[in-house]
Amino acid sequence: MTSARELLRAPLYGRWLAGRAVSWFGDTVMILALSIWVKSLTGSSSQAGVTLAFFMAPQLLAPLAGQLVDHIPRRVVLVAGNLLSAVTLVPLWWVHRPDQAWVIWAAAVGYGLSGVLLSSASMALQRSITPDEFLARAQGLQQTVGTSFQLLAPLVGAALFATHGGRGPTAVAITCFLAGAVLFASFPEPAEDDPSEQVGLWRQMTAGLEHIWRHKPLLDAMTAMLLVNCVAGLLEGAMYSVTDTFGRSAAWAGTIASAQGAGMVAGSLAASRVVERIGEIHSMTVGLSISAVLVLLAAATPTLWTYLAVVVAIGAFLPMVFVAAGTLQQRVTPNHLMGRVGTAMAPLFSLSSVGAMSVGAMLVDTVSFRQIHPLVTVGMAGSAVWLRLATRRRSHPGAPQPQDQSSRTTFAG
């Protein structure tokens, strides 16, 4: 079984993680600050809220980004993506009037677009430098770093905005992106065979979806993840019902989100050990099953403190699902398809997430979180059952055997 220390000693991985980390921090430090900036300029909560929509809109173009990543050296895409992010933020330096909110929205679109490029290219490059025996641990370490930044960086951005105005987080983000560009500019990308694709543009662009469709374990995993994504967004709106039920201010929603994030940080590296022992599909099934029970348990908690304790536990088991899905995707996907496979379902995930959050926001005005949580439990449990039945179907004596071993132990323990 591999360790995080062994992984960091792997050739090039430490350098990749350093470059990814600084650009990741720059990416997340501005997310909350942009909305706060619009709110402070216009006084409108709705205009502040739409800022996130502008940031997420480029997710619909993710398959195009995947096509680009698979046909241009990943190092070049990472350097260009970091520079694009930095340049996109420069006009914000002169924003100071309410009628300039459109500049922030334009920056959010460019910011989101460069984020899609950076995410796709960095994951593809990670796969090309990571030995198979380190894949699960790499996913766990990446989940740990990413969740930590998602917890801390927005708070840092908000604090900088409070003390230095919009220029504070903008300067930090630009510095991070420039540092990321420098780190990746000298990155020695491994030379690999790039099979020529003698097919039309449409076939090239849909090659990621075609690969997922043909690889049944991966298709089952992505289907389960999509179903979970559809119901998990309901919990976003439910947080405000929790604060109302227990007589707390809306600001406590941030505490709930932080509790789940803390659990995810703690559970990410442990999740990689589970994946190494029992395989990806079984890990997803176990993680979803336990999370479904915990979500239902949270609906019955009598106090906010017990609710927070259960939320920490939910956060600790969810990485088992994400790490397993990411490991399976990287393990069974050829390197020349990594960009397209990684972005193939991004529009569906983005739309389902926004839709679920919207439904959750509407439900919270009429029903309690105690009614919303069981809906999430049904979705998670349904995903676990789907994976279990799919595994049994593939392993049935009368059925053809899958080419991969994703439903059993994949590494020596």
C-alpha positions as CSV (number, residue, x, y, z in Angstrom):
1,M,0.0,0.0,0.0
2,T,1.4,3.4,-1.0
3,S,1.7,6.4,1.3
4,A,1.4,10.1,0.7
5,R,5.1,10.4,1.4
6,E,5.9,7.8,-1.3
7,L,3.6,9.6,-3.7
8,L,5.3,13.0,-3.1
9,R,8.7,11.3,-3.8
10,A,7.4,10.0,-7.2
11,P,9.1,11.7,-10.1
12,L,7.5,15.1,-11.0
13,Y,4.5,14.7,-8.7
14,G,5.7,17.2,-6.1
15,R,6.3,19.8,-8.8
16,W,2.9,19.1,-10.3
17,L,1.2,19.5,-7.0
18,A,3.0,22.7,-6.2
19,G,1.9,24.2,-9.5
20,R,-1.7,22.9,-9.1
21,A,-1.9,24.2,-5.5
22,V,-1.0,27.8,-6.2
23,S,-3.3,28.1,-9.2
24,W,-6.0,26.3,-7.2
25,F,-5.7,28.8,-4.4
26,G,-5.9,31.7,-6.9
27,D,-9.0,30.1,-8.4
28,T,-10.9,29.8,-5.1
29,V,-9.8,32.9,-3.3
30,M,-11.9,35.1,-5.7
31,I,-15.1,33.1,-5.8
32,L,-16.8,34.6,-2.7
33,A,-15.0,38.0,-3.1
34,L,-16.6,38.6,-6.5
35,S,-20.1,38.2,-5.1
36,I,-19.3,40.4,-2.1
37,W,-17.8,43.0,-4.5
38,V,-21.0,43.1,-6.6
39,K,-23.1,43.3,-3.4
40,S,-21.0,46.2,-2.0
41,L,-21.3,48.1,-5.3
42,T,-24.9,47.6,-6.1
43,G,-26.6,46.8,-2.8
44,S,-28.4,44.0,-4.6
45,S,-28.4,40.5,-3.3
46,S,-29.8,39.1,-6.6
47,Q,-27.1,40.7,-8.6
48,A,-24.5,39.3,-6.2
49,G,-26.1,35.9,-6.5
50,V,-26.0,35.9,-10.3
51,T,-22.2,36.3,-10.2
52,L,-21.9,32.6,-9.3
53,A,-24.0,31.8,-12.4
54,F,-21.6,33.7,-14.6
55,F,-18.7,31.8,-13.0
56,M,-20.4,28.4,-13.6
57,A,-21.6,29.1,-17.1
58,P,-18.4,28.1,-18.9
59,Q,-18.9,24.6,-17.5
60,L,-21.2,24.1,-20.4
61,L,-18.2,24.5,-22.7
62,A,-16.1,21.9,-20.8
63,P,-16.2,19.3,-23.7
64,L,-14.5,21.9,-25.9
65,A,-11.9,22.4,-23.3
66,G,-11.3,18.7,-23.1
67,Q,-10.9,18.6,-26.9
68,L,-8.2,21.3,-26.6
69,V,-6.4,19.6,-23.7
70,D,-6.1,16.3,-25.7
71,H,-4.6,18.0,-28.8
72,I,-2.2,20.5,-27.2
73,P,0.6,19.7,-24.8
74,R,-0.9,19.9,-21.3
75,R,1.9,22.0,-20.0
76,V,1.2,24.6,-22.7
77,V,-2.5,24.7,-21.7
78,L,-1.7,25.1,-18.0
79,V,0.7,28.0,-18.7
80,A,-1.9,29.6,-21.0
81,G,-4.7,29.0,-18.6
82,N,-2.9,30.6,-15.7
83,L,-1.9,33.6,-17.8
84,L,-5.5,33.9,-19.0
85,S,-6.8,33.9,-15.4
86,A,-4.3,36.6,-14.4
87,V,-5.1,38.8,-17.4
88,T,-8.9,38.4,-16.9
89,L,-8.6,39.8,-13.4
90,V,-6.5,42.9,-14.3
91,P,-9.5,45.1,-15.3
92,L,-11.0,44.6,-11.8
93,W,-8.3,46.9,-10.5
94,W,-10.2,49.9,-11.8
95,V,-13.7,48.8,-10.7
96,H,-15.3,51.2,-8.1
97,R,-18.7,52.2,-9.3
98,P,-22.1,50.4,-9.4
99,D,-22.4,50.7,-13.2
100,Q,-19.2,48.7,-13.5
101,A,-20.6,45.5,-12.1
102,W,-20.7,44.1,-15.6
103,V,-16.8,44.2,-15.5
104,I,-16.9,41.8,-12.6
105,W,-19.4,39.5,-14.4
106,A,-17.2,39.5,-17.5
107,A,-14.2,38.6,-15.3
108,A,-16.3,35.8,-13.7
109,V,-17.0,34.3,-17.1
110,G,-13.3,34.5,-18.1
111,Y,-12.3,33.2,-14.7
112,G,-14.7,30.2,-15.0
113,L,-13.4,29.5,-18.5
114,S,-9.8,29.4,-17.5
115,G,-10.8,27.3,-14.5
116,V,-12.2,24.7,-16.8
117,L,-9.0,24.6,-18.8
118,L,-6.8,24.4,-15.7
119,S,-8.8,21.6,-14.1
120,S,-9.0,19.5,-17.2
121,A,-5.3,19.9,-18.2
122,S,-4.0,19.4,-14.7
123,M,-5.9,16.2,-14.2
124,A,-4.7,14.9,-17.6
125,L,-1.1,15.8,-16.8
126,Q,-1.4,14.2,-13.3
127,R,-2.4,10.9,-14.9
128,S,0.6,11.0,-17.3
129,I,3.1,11.4,-14.4
130,T,1.4,9.1,-11.8
131,P,2.1,5.4,-11.7
132,D,-0.9,3.1,-11.5
133,E,-0.1,2.0,-8.0
134,F,-0.3,5.6,-6.8
135,L,-3.6,6.6,-8.5
136,A,-5.9,6.2,-5.5
137,R,-3.5,8.0,-3.1
138,A,-3.1,10.8,-5.6
139,Q,-6.8,11.2,-5.8
140,G,-7.0,11.3,-2.0
141,L,-4.2,13.9,-1.7
142,Q,-5.8,16.0,-4.4
143,Q,-9.2,15.8,-2.6
144,T,-7.5,16.9,0.6
145,V,-5.8,19.9,-0.9
146,G,-8.8,20.9,-2.9
147,T,-11.3,20.7,0.0
148,S,-8.8,22.6,2.2
149,F,-8.6,25.4,-0.3
150,Q,-12.4,25.4,-0.8
151,L,-12.7,25.9,2.9
152,L,-10.0,28.5,3.6
153,A,-9.4,30.4,0.3
154,P,-12.9,32.0,0.1
155,L,-12.6,33.1,3.7
156,V,-9.2,34.6,3.0
157,G,-10.6,36.4,-0.1
158,A,-13.5,37.8,2.0
159,A,-11.1,39.0,4.7
160,L,-8.9,40.7,2.2
161,F,-11.9,42.4,0.6
162,A,-13.0,43.6,4.0
163,T,-9.6,45.1,4.8
164,H,-8.3,46.2,1.4
165,G,-11.3,46.3,-0.9
166,G,-11.5,44.4,-4.2
167,R,-7.8,45.0,-5.0
168,G,-6.7,42.8,-2.1
169,P,-8.0,39.4,-3.2
170,T,-7.4,40.4,-6.9
171,A,-3.7,41.0,-6.2
172,V,-3.4,37.7,-4.4
173,A,-5.1,35.8,-7.2
174,I,-3.1,37.4,-9.9
175,T,0.1,36.6,-8.0
176,C,-1.0,32.9,-7.6
177,F,-1.8,32.5,-11.3
178,L,1.5,34.1,-12.4
179,A,3.4,31.7,-10.0
180,G,1.4,28.8,-11.5
181,A,2.4,29.8,-15.0
182,V,6.1,30.0,-14.0
183,L,6.0,26.6,-12.3
184,F,4.4,24.8,-15.3
185,A,6.5,26.7,-17.9
186,S,9.5,24.6,-16.9
187,F,7.6,21.4,-16.3
188,P,9.1,18.4,-18.3
189,E,5.9,16.9,-19.7
190,P,6.5,13.1,-20.4
191,A,6.6,12.2,-24.0
192,E,3.8,9.8,-24.9
193,D,2.4,8.2,-28.0
194,D,-0.4,10.3,-29.4
195,P,-2.5,8.0,-31.7
196,S,-3.7,9.9,-34.7
197,E,-7.5,10.1,-34.9
198,Q,-8.6,9.6,-38.4
199,V,-12.2,10.6,-37.7
200,G,-14.3,13.7,-38.1
201,L,-14.4,16.6,-35.6
202,W,-17.7,15.4,-34.1
203,R,-16.4,11.9,-33.4
204,Q,-13.3,13.5,-31.8
205,M,-15.4,15.7,-29.6
206,T,-17.7,12.9,-28.5
207,A,-14.8,10.4,-28.0
208,G,-15.0,11.0,-24.2
209,L,-18.7,10.1,-24.0
210,E,-18.1,7.1,-26.3
211,H,-15.3,5.8,-24.0
212,I,-17.6,6.2,-20.9
213,W,-20.4,4.4,-22.7
214,R,-18.3,1.5,-23.8
215,H,-16.7,1.0,-20.4
216,K,-19.6,-0.2,-18.4
217,P,-18.1,0.1,-14.9
218,L,-17.1,3.7,-15.6
219,L,-20.6,4.4,-17.0
220,D,-22.2,2.9,-13.9
221,A,-20.0,5.1,-11.7
222,M,-20.7,8.3,-13.6
223,T,-24.4,7.5,-13.6
224,A,-24.3,7.1,-9.8
225,M,-22.4,10.3,-9.4
226,L,-24.9,12.2,-11.6
227,L,-27.8,10.9,-9.5
228,V,-26.0,11.9,-6.3
229,N,-25.3,15.3,-7.8
230,C,-29.0,15.8,-8.5
231,V,-30.0,15.3,-4.9
232,A,-26.9,16.7,-3.0
233,G,-27.7,20.2,-4.2
234,L,-30.9,20.0,-2.1
235,L,-28.8,20.2,1.0
236,E,-27.5,23.6,0.1
237,G,-30.9,25.2,0.6
238,A,-31.7,22.9,3.5
239,M,-28.9,24.5,5.5
240,Y,-31.0,27.6,6.0
241,S,-33.9,25.5,7.2
242,V,-31.5,24.0,9.7
243,T,-30.5,27.4,11.1
244,D,-34.2,28.5,11.3
245,T,-35.3,25.2,13.0
246,F,-32.6,25.6,15.7
247,G,-33.1,29.4,16.1
248,R,-29.8,30.5,14.7
249,S,-28.9,33.2,12.3
250,A,-28.3,32.5,8.6
251,A,-24.6,33.0,9.2
252,W,-24.5,29.6,10.8
253,A,-25.0,28.1,7.4
254,G,-21.3,28.8,6.9
255,T,-20.5,26.8,10.0
256,I,-22.5,23.8,8.7
257,A,-20.6,24.0,5.4
258,S,-17.3,24.2,7.3
259,A,-18.2,21.2,9.4
260,Q,-18.8,19.1,6.3
261,G,-15.6,20.4,4.7
262,A,-13.6,19.6,7.8
263,G,-14.9,16.0,7.7
264,M,-13.9,15.8,4.0
265,V,-10.4,16.9,4.7
266,A,-10.0,14.3,7.4
267,G,-11.6,11.5,5.3
268,S,-9.9,12.1,2.0
269,L,-6.6,10.3,2.6
270,A,-8.3,7.5,4.5
271,A,-10.6,7.1,1.6
272,S,-7.7,6.3,-0.7
273,R,-6.7,3.4,1.6
274,V,-10.1,2.0,1.3
275,V,-10.1,2.3,-2.5
276,E,-6.7,0.5,-2.6
277,R,-8.1,-2.4,-0.5
278,I,-11.5,-3.1,-1.9
279,G,-11.6,-1.4,-5.3
280,E,-13.4,1.6,-6.8
281,I,-16.9,0.3,-7.3
282,H,-17.2,-1.3,-3.9
283,S,-15.8,1.8,-2.3
284,M,-18.4,4.0,-4.0
285,T,-21.1,1.6,-2.9
286,V,-20.0,1.6,0.7
287,G,-19.5,5.3,0.8
288,L,-22.9,6.0,-0.6
289,S,-24.6,3.6,1.7
290,I,-23.1,5.0,4.8
291,S,-23.7,8.6,3.7
292,A,-27.3,7.8,3.0
293,V,-27.8,6.5,6.5
294,L,-26.0,9.5,8.0
295,V,-28.1,12.0,6.0
296,L,-31.2,10.3,7.3
297,L,-29.8,10.4,10.8
298,A,-29.1,14.1,10.5
299,A,-32.8,14.7,9.9
300,A,-33.7,13.4,13.3
301,T,-31.1,15.2,15.3
302,P,-32.5,17.2,18.3
303,T,-29.9,20.0,18.5
304,L,-27.7,21.9,16.2
305,W,-24.6,20.5,17.8
306,T,-25.6,16.9,17.2
307,Y,-26.5,17.9,13.6
308,L,-23.0,19.4,13.1
309,A,-21.5,16.2,14.5
310,V,-23.4,14.1,12.0
311,V,-22.5,16.5,9.2
312,V,-18.8,16.0,10.0
313,A,-19.3,12.2,9.7
314,I,-21.0,12.7,6.3
315,G,-18.1,14.7,5.1
316,A,-15.7,12.0,6.2
317,F,-17.4,9.3,4.2
318,L,-18.2,11.3,1.0
319,P,-14.5,11.4,-0.2
320,M,-14.7,7.6,-0.5
321,V,-17.2,8.2,-3.3
322,F,-15.2,11.0,-5.0
323,V,-11.8,9.4,-4.7
324,A,-13.1,6.0,-6.0
325,A,-14.8,7.6,-9.0
326,G,-11.7,9.7,-9.9
327,T,-9.4,6.7,-9.5
328,L,-11.5,4.5,-11.8
329,Q,-11.8,7.2,-14.4
330,Q,-8.0,7.8,-14.5
331,R,-7.1,4.1,-14.4
332,V,-9.3,3.0,-17.3
333,T,-8.8,6.0,-19.6
334,P,-6.0,6.2,-22.2
335,N,-3.9,9.3,-21.7
336,H,-4.8,10.8,-25.1
337,L,-8.5,10.8,-24.0
338,M,-8.1,12.1,-20.5
339,G,-9.2,15.7,-21.3
340,R,-12.3,14.6,-23.1
341,V,-13.4,11.9,-20.7
342,G,-12.8,14.2,-17.7
343,T,-15.1,16.9,-19.2
344,A,-17.6,14.8,-21.1
345,M,-20.3,15.0,-18.4
346,A,-19.4,18.3,-16.9
347,P,-22.4,20.1,-18.5
348,L,-24.8,17.5,-17.0
349,F,-23.1,17.8,-13.6
350,S,-23.3,21.6,-13.7
351,L,-26.9,21.8,-14.8
352,S,-28.0,19.1,-12.3
353,S,-26.2,20.9,-9.5
354,V,-27.7,24.3,-10.3
355,G,-31.1,22.7,-10.8
356,A,-30.9,20.9,-7.4
357,M,-29.8,24.0,-5.6
358,S,-32.7,26.0,-7.2
359,V,-35.2,23.3,-6.1
360,G,-33.7,23.2,-2.7
361,A,-34.0,27.0,-2.4
362,M,-37.7,26.8,-3.3
363,L,-38.5,23.8,-1.0
364,V,-36.9,25.4,2.0
365,D,-39.7,28.0,2.1
366,T,-42.4,25.4,2.5
367,V,-40.8,22.3,4.1
368,S,-38.3,21.6,6.8
369,F,-34.8,20.1,6.4
370,R,-36.3,17.1,8.1
371,Q,-38.4,16.4,5.0
372,I,-35.6,17.3,2.5
373,H,-33.0,15.0,4.0
374,P,-35.0,11.8,3.3
375,L,-35.1,12.8,-0.4
376,V,-31.3,13.0,-0.4
377,T,-31.1,9.7,1.4
378,V,-33.3,8.1,-1.3
379,G,-31.0,9.4,-4.0
380,M,-27.8,8.2,-2.4
381,A,-29.3,4.8,-1.5
382,G,-30.6,4.5,-5.0
383,S,-27.1,5.2,-6.4
384,A,-25.6,2.5,-4.1
385,V,-28.3,0.0,-5.1
386,W,-27.6,0.8,-8.8
387,L,-23.9,0.2,-8.4
388,R,-24.5,-3.0,-6.5
389,L,-26.9,-4.4,-9.0
390,A,-24.6,-3.4,-11.9
391,T,-21.7,-5.2,-10.3
392,R,-23.8,-8.4,-9.8
393,R,-25.0,-8.2,-13.3
394,R,-21.5,-8.0,-14.7
395,S,-20.2,-10.8,-12.4
396,H,-23.2,-13.2,-13.2
397,P,-21.9,-16.5,-14.5
398,G,-24.0,-16.1,-17.7
399,A,-22.8,-12.6,-18.4
400,P,-19.6,-11.5,-20.1
401,Q,-16.9,-10.6,-17.7
402,P,-15.7,-7.0,-17.6
403,Q,-12.1,-6.2,-18.7
404,D,-11.2,-4.3,-15.6
405,Q,-11.2,-5.3,-11.9
406,S,-12.9,-2.2,-10.5
407,S,-15.3,-4.1,-8.3
408,R,-12.6,-6.0,-6.4
409,T,-9.2,-5.4,-4.9
410,T,-6.9,-3.6,-7.3
411,F,-3.8,-3.1,-5.2
412,A,-1.9,-5.3,-2.9
413,G,-2.8,-4.4,0.7
